[in-house]
Amino acid sequence: MSGQVKLSRRRFLQVLAGTAGALIVGIRTVRAATAQTPPDMLGDALYDMGVYVRVDADGTVLIGTRDPETGTGVATSLARIIADEMDADWQRVRVLPLGLGVADDNGKPRWLYGQQVGGTGNSMPRAWRDLRSAGALARWLLIRAAVPQLGVPPEQLRTEQGAVIAPDGRRIGYGELAAAAAKIALPPGPISLKTPDRYTLIGKPAGDIDARAIVTGQTPYTFDQHFGEMLVAVLAHCPWPDGQLTGLDSSAALAIKGVVKVIELKPDPKLPPGQTVIAPAVAVIAENTWVALQGQRALKLTWKPGASGSESTAALEQQASALLDSDAAPTTRVRDDGDVDKAKRKAARRVEATYYQPWLAHAASEPMNCLVRLDKTSATLYVPTQSPQQAWTVVQRLTGFAPDQIDIRVPRIGGGYGRRLDHDYVAEAVLLAKEVDKPLQLFWPRDEDLTHDFYRSGSVHKFSAIIDAKRHVLAWNQRVASASALTNRGVPSDHVWTSEVSANQLPAGLVPNYRSDWFGLASSLPRGPHRGMPDVTNAFAVGSFIDEIAHSLKEDPLVTQLRLIGEPRLVPLQGGGAIDTARLINVLKLVADRINWKDWLHSVNGLGIACWHTGGAYVAHAIEVSMQGEKLTIERVVCAVDVGRVINPMGLEGQVAGATLDALSTALNLAITVKDGKVQQSTWKDYQLASMAQLPRTVEVITVPGEGDPAGASFLAMPTVAPALANAVFRVSAVRVRRLPLMKELLRLL
């Protein structure tokens, strides 16, 4: 898509000049406006300048990326959007993270970069026009800086690989033009964006900009940052989120050389989850991490459970099943198309099934941590956060500082999966830093990370379908029970279902009579956003149920799926937009062809297939498995994705393969269980991620080229993995797995 972009004088782009001839296109922060250091002397501290683009006199182009990098490749793709629009030479581009962009607007925060969130699948859609304008402005300025030297009107000049080129072939590098470009006034009107036929980087493959640093151990994470005379804090949390500390003997801990202080922390009951301490805790503050850990282990603590002391995941599941089997009214009727009750009278066949999903932890490779430096007038934090703006909210509430007095810096993050959208660990770090009056690094050991998470709720899905005499699904009735992740988070009670089920999930809009009910469960367990919610849990149930319908009809599951989708058309979505069923059909057929689906019935191995749509993107998986005794082997996995315009095909392929492996690991092994209110899993031995032997050697990824605006792909490949896997297992074993994790259930049923 081409077009024009109008520059907002309030929030968006400005031009700054460096004394050594650098051109800076960005947003003038208060720190930049008051800094005594010339811009070119700030080195790589782009967060101090609000820089999207800096062109140095030697031709190097530095690009700042605003959204946190959680491993999805967003830093590479965002940078290539800007670099393509300005025709930068990618070989001379360096990419660095921007920190939080915030200014003081009469005591209220003004977000300079718009919404800064990573790992949610929204970075590309938000960035597409916004960031192209930064590159377009840089290109516009450089072209006009070249006019006096080349003696050619700007409309006759073109740009290519870091140079402005005249019709006769004369060229001037961007570095030579940077100083002059920095002195040119902003354009009076809109700037033209490039047309797709002129893209040189967008749609072309590129490796992750941090790949070499990651594999050589040079990537700096928050753990690698330091402030002088820094202390380290390690916490011991109460096993029950609503429990109390009734006994504390810290004498042995304080006797350890290097232990500085022992501090008790309590949640603030007036604040929503994720903005305060996750559970009552005792912190050991010491001179280094090792000593802090020794001090934590030396604590003698007595905890008293609250109301959650009798809670268990088994009891919650029983409660959910009882609700779904009863005639009780749902908490929310999510959608009700046609007349399901009337359609029942026309049934030639009825199919029913119930599916069970476990509670899950995030289990990010980098545990919760935060580095804080406080003084009387400012706060500086290094935070592995998916949402710097939400982290700012927590810090501002605890310190009372003005917006521009809080500096939040976000290094690359060791996985997020939604856990870092909450900031209880930031609140803990700030509270502790205030107590010791020194820089402080908070560190959660792995057992604290697994036993004190904002979990994905377990859920039960009860489905029934009415099939008419022509094998069409005439009615679809689904009832889901779970504990909402949005409870007590300031969301109206009639909208807390939105974290658990979607009004537009398949096959909504495709079936004439469709009903979706949600039953809310009460639970004291902390809950929060989790990768792929609510698509992952619902897609397993929907994709498995469609396969069961096919089996009841004694026909090819692909035929059943295609009949359910119907003819290519646009199906309106509630709330706006539409499903393009042609794109959904396309990804489904692509994986079917690649895995030789025509042999599904006669293959020695088992084949399974599933498709889904979310956020304007489309995905399908086909999986082939074999079994020898009780050993399950995943032989092949094929995934097709359609995200519209692909910014970086290599990055998208990596993201799809990674999400597929993550989803396989989750489906095969993972579950959080609670007994007497306590989480039972505390180590990788208890919460086993899939081994390499359990996973396929490769994931074959098919990316569909598109011309529309890009959609997000952070978790796009997650939803269809579990149903395709379970369907494949049924083909090879004749065992229908309706409960995850799959391996435990499969071995129970064999």
C-alpha positions, 0 to 999 in steps of 0.5 A: 500500500502506498499513499501519503502521511501527514506528520503530527506536530504534537506527537510525531517527528522532528529533526535534530542536528548533531554537531558532528554532522548527524541527521536525527529524525525522532521525537524530542524528549524532555531529556534531549531538550535539556541535555548538555551533551551534544546529540552526536556525543550520546553514542548509542543512547538513543533512548535519550533522544527519542530517535527513530533514525540517526544518519551519521556523517560516515554513512552509518544509519542507527534505527531505534525500535520502540516495541520490546523484543521478546524473541518474536523478531519484531526489532528486525521487522520494525527496523526494516520498515523504516530502512526500506522507506528511507532506502537505507543500505541495510549493511550499514544499519545498526538497530538499537532498542528505544526505551519508554517514550514519555513526556510530561503533559501538565503532570500527565504522561504523553506517550511519544511513540504511541502504544509500546507493547511487545509479543502480543501480535500487534506490533506490525499492524500498528507500525505499518504506516506510523514507522514508514513515515519516519523513514519517508521523512528522512528520505525527503530531507536527504533528497532536498539536501542533495539538490544544491550539490547535484543541481537537479530538482528534487522530483528528478532525484531518486534514492537507493542503498543509502545514496541520492542519485541524479538522472545522469548517475551521479550519487551522494551518500547519505553520510555526506548529506546528513549535516545539510539535511538536519538544517532543512525545515519540516515539509509543509504538507504530506509526504509520499510513501513508497509504492510496493513495486519500489520495496527493496527490504520489505518482503525480502528475508533477513536474519534476526539482527541479534542472532550473532550476539545471542549465539555467542552470548553477547546479548545484554539482558536486564540481568547483565545491567549494573549500577554502582554499589548495587544490591541484590534482592531475592524473595520468598513468597507465601504459598497462598496468594491470600495467605499471611506471614505468621512467623519470621526468624531472620537471624540465620539469614542476617548472620550470613556475611553480605546479607544487608537486610530482610524486609517484609512485603505485602500486596496492596488490596486496593490495586488490581493484580499485576500492579502490586506484590503478587503475594505476601513475601519476605525479601533478603537483600545482599551484596550479591546474588549468591549471598542473597540466595543463601540468605533466602534459604536460611529464613525460617518462615511460617505462613497461614493460608487464606480462603484459597487454602482449600482450593484445587484444580481438580475441584475447579474442574469438577465444578466446571463440569457440573455447571456445563452438565446442568441447566444453569444460566451462563454467566454470559451468552457470548453469541446466539445466532439463529435458533439452536433449540428449533434446529434440534428438531431437524437433526439427522445426527447429533454429535457431542463431546467434552474437552479439558484444558489444564492450568498453565504457567508462562515458564519464560526462560528469563525469570522475573527480575528488575534493576532500579536506581532511585534518587530524590528526583528520578527513577531509572529502571532496566525492566524486561517488560512487554509493556513499558507504559504499564511498568511506568504506571507502577513506578509513578504510583510508588514514587510520585515522580513526574512523567519525564522523571521516570526512565524505563529502559528495555533490553532484549527479553528472554521470553514473555508469553504475556507474563511481562504484561503484568508488573508485580515484580517491578512494584517489588523492586521499587518498594525494596529500592526505597528501603535501602536507598541504593540501586537494587536488582530484584531476582526471582529464582525458578521455583518462585517463578513457577509457583507464583505466576499469573496462570492461564486458567484451566477450562472445560468445553462442552460441545454439541452439533446438529447435522442435517440429512445433507451432512451440513452442520445445522447448529453448533452449541458450545459451553465453556467454563473457566476462571477469567483472567480479567477478574478484578482487573477493572474490566466490566463484569459483562466483558470478563469473558473476553479473555476466555472465548471469542464471539468470532471464533470458528465456526461462528458466522459459518453455521446458521444456528450458533450459540456460545455460552461462558460460565465463570468460575471463582478462583483465588489463583492469580490469572493473567494474559497468556500466549494465544489466549483465548484462541489456543484453548478454544481451537483445540476444542473446536478443531478436535470436535470438527474431526469428531464430526467427520468421524461420525459421518465416516468421511474425510475430515478435510471434506468436513472442514471445507463443507463447514467453511463453505464457498469463498466469501467475506463473513462479517465479524461482530465488532467489525471486519470480516473472515475471508473464507478464501484465505482460510480455505487456501491455508487449509489446502496448502498444508493438506497438499504438502503432507499428502492428505489424500492418503489420510485413510490408508497411511500407516501413520496418523494424519491430523489437520486443523485451521483457525483465524485471528486478528486478520490472519489465517493459519493451518497445521497438518501433522503426521505421527507414528506410534510404536507401543507407547512411544509417540513420534511426530514425523512431520509438521506443516504449517501455512500462514497468511498474514497479509504483506510479509515484512520479513519472510525469514523472521516470519518462518522462524516465528511460526516454527518457534510458536509451533514447537512451543505449542507442541511442548505445551500440548504434549506435557504441560500442566499446573496442578494445585492441591490445598491451595498450593501450586505443585510444580516448582522446577523443570523436572515438575514442569517438563518442556518437551525434549528434542526427542519429542519434537519433530526435526523440522517444521515446514512453513508455508507463507502466503504472499499478500498485498494487504496491510500486515497482520501480527504473527506473534502467536498465530501458529499456536492455536491449530497445533494441539487439535492437529496433533490430537487428530493425528494421534486418533488416526494412528491409535484409535484413541481420542484424546480430549484432555491435555496434556496429551501424553499423560492422557494418551498413556492412560487411555491406551 
